Amino acid sequence: MLVFTMCSSAVFAQLDENSLVDYTYLLKQCDSILNVDAGDCYAKFNRAVALNHLGKYDEALSDITYAIEVCKDSVSAAFYTRARIFQKSGRYSNAIDDYIAAVNLNERRNIEWDEFFQIGFCYAQQQKNRDAVECYSQAIDIAPSEGILYYNRGLIFYYMDNKKDGCADLNQALVLGIKQ
């Protein structure tokens, strides 16, 4: 789950990838704040989130990199956000580096399975199957009831000609509610 402010340090909102947010409105609000204070860290961070959701990856990378380099709040969230931007734009190596930075800098010290899931996905996109399996396994250690983790690891095992482990994981994914 991504935490960010609505371009103000006073109002916090919790968003995830499925949240219903008007990102065009968020972008306009952030732009208004940045017209007054071009260095507002919250506005830069949230502008990057909005730009990312609107598919404007280069602009989003500029803002989130500013937030990482200049701002000291929510550093792991900023690295996670930049990793998502890199991932969506197909820059998987950069995404992996930032996901790892997010894990290492996690202020909550409560690592979530999604970070390892995303790293595994990026490795899989690069056909680095052993690394992908390792990341999916770490995610499973954290969240053994998440069927998507078994499903993805099962597919990787299958592609590696490890049919036994692949079928076991795909069956476990089915047990946990994954219907593919």
N, C-alpha and C positions, 0 to 999 in steps of 0.2 A: 504494500500500500504506500502510495506516495503522499508525503505531507508537504503542504506549501501554504503560503498566505495568499490572500486575495489582494496582492500588491500593497499590503499594509501590515505592519508588525502587530497590529491590534486584532486582526481577524484571522483565525486559522481554519483551514478546511482539510478534510481527509478525502483524497481522491484515489481511485484506482483506474485501471485501463477502461473499465466499463461505466465509469461515472458519467452522468448526464450533465455536461458543463457546456456552456456557450463559450467556446474558446475564442471566437471572434470578439465577443464582448470583453473577455478577460484581456485579450491583446490590446484592445482600445483603452481599457483602464490602466494597464501597465504603461502604455505609451504616454498617457496623460501624466502619470507620475514621473516618468523619465524626462518629459519636457520641462518639468520643474526641477528635478534632481536627477541628472544623467547617471549618477553613480549609486542610485538606490538599489541595494543588494536584493531585497525582496522582489522588487519590480523586475530586475534582471532575471532572477530565478524563475519567476512566474511567467515572464514573457517567453523565456525559453520553453517552458512547459506548453504554453499556448502555441508557439510556433511549431514545436514538434508535432502536436496533434493536428496542426493545419498542413503538415507536410513540407514546411519550410526549414529543412534541416541545417543548411549552412548558417542561416541567421540564428537558429536555435543554438547551434554549436558556439557561435560567437558570444551570445549572452551567457550560456551556462559556463563557458570557460572563464569569462569575467567573474562570475559568481564563485568559481573554484579558486581562482587566483587572488581575488581581492577580498571576498567576504569570508568570514570565519564561522558563520552559523550554518548548521545542517550540511557540513562538508560531505558526509557519506551520502546524504540525499542528493546533493549536487552531482557527485560522481555517478550515482545510480542513474540519475536523469540523463547525464551525458552519455552513459553507456547505452541507454535505451535509444537515444538519438543516433549514435553510431550504429547500433544494431539495425534500426529501421532503414538506415541508408546503406546497409551492406558492408560496413566497415567493421568486420567481426573481430579482427585482432585488437583494434582500438577499444571496442566494446568489452572484450575480455579483460583488458588492462584496467579499465574503469570499474567493472564489476568487482574485480579483485581489490581495487583500492577502496571501494564502498564497503566490502566485507571487512577489510583491515581497519577502516576508520569508523566503523559502525559505533555511533555514540551510545546506542541502547545496549550494546554488548549482547544482543539477542538476535543472532544471525537467523534470517529467514530462509526458507527453502527456495524461494523464488530466485534469489541471487545465484545459487548453484544451478538451478534449472536453466536460467538464462545463459550462464556460462556454458553449460552443456549444450544448449541449442547452438550457440555460436561455434563451438568446436565441431558439432555435427555438420554445420554448414560448410566448414572447411575440410570435411572428411577426416578430421582428427578423432577417429572413433574411440580409441582407448581413453583419450582425455575426456570425451563426452560421457563415456560410461562412468568414469571416476566421479565426475561432477554430479551426474544423476544419482549415483550411489550415495554421495554426500547429502544430497537433497532428501533421499529416501531415509537416511539416518535421522534427519531432522523431522521429517513429516511422512512417516510410513503409511499413512492412510490416504495420501494423494495419488490417485490412480494414474494421472497424467505422467507422473514420474516413471512408473513402471512401464507405461505404454511407450514412452520415448526411449527408455533404456532397452526395452524389449526389441524395438525396431532396430536400434543400433546393434544389439547382439545378433539379430537376424542378418543384417547387412555384413556382419563380420563372420558369417557362416557358423555362428554359435547358436544353432537351432534350439538346443536343449534349454539354455538360459533365456533365449528370446521367447520361446513358447511359455516358459514358466512366468516370465514378467508380463507377457500379454494376457495370460490367464488371470494373473493377480490384478491387472488393470481392469479386466472384465468384472471380477469379483467386487472391485471398488467402484464400479459404476460407469466405467468408460465403455462406450458402445461401438467404437469404430471397428 
